[in-house]
Amino acid sequence: MSLNLFDIVPDFTQDSTIGPLSFYAWAGSDWVVLFSHPRDFTPVCTTELGAVARLKPEFDRRGVKVVGLSVDPVDRHHEWAIDIAATQGTEVNFPLIADSDHRISTLLGLIHPNASDTATVRSVFVIDGAKRVRLTLTYPASTGRNFNEILRTIDSLQLTDRHKVATPADWQQGDDVIILPSVSDGEASALFPDGWTTHRSYLRTVAQPATTDQP
């Protein structure tokens, strides 16, 4: 199958570095970043797992759990974690799913025959607390993923879920946001009593609404 935006990620149970991982039970009501890598002991992905491990406190602050996946077995995952710690200066502090039977890769559409008929592509899924896909990204093997950008996207998604706004190009925490076109000026006056800037009838910007749990 292929997962599209707002599709529900199906539940599954698969072996992992923390034992059998039942996805729904493990995720609970938290958001999840699930990212795949083709095989263990690959150079680009070694740096990526180190980057995610260093950023895990930032994911934690946002109520986001992180899980990796590849087609290698658990013993290989544990061996690779030793290399990652030695070369990246950080322990792998999140679970890695062992998908040697390709069951989960097939379930999530991570095998792309034109890339490889045996290894997963390097995809990222951001999944909300209702198990809906909110973002998908697939990278070529030669290009390391930018997990700070994943965090930025999560910030945008969580902010815009709470407020009737969207985020503009290159938005960062604290920047002005866009009032949704579906919000009338009358409704906007109640939502944003300090006012906004009207650039065009369809483009109104306003200071980012305050949230008590923003990073």
ABEGO torsion letter per residue (X at the ends): XBBBBGBBBBBBBBBBAAEBBBAAAAAEABBBBBBBBABBGBAAAAAAAAAAAAAAAAAAAAGBBBBBBBABBAAAAAAAAAAAAAAAGBBBABBBBBBAAGAAAAAAGABBAAABAABBBBBBBBBBAAGBBABBBBBBAABBBBAAAAAAAAAAAAAAAABBBBBBBGBBBGBBBBBBAABBAAAAAAABAAEBBBABAABBBBBBBBBAABX
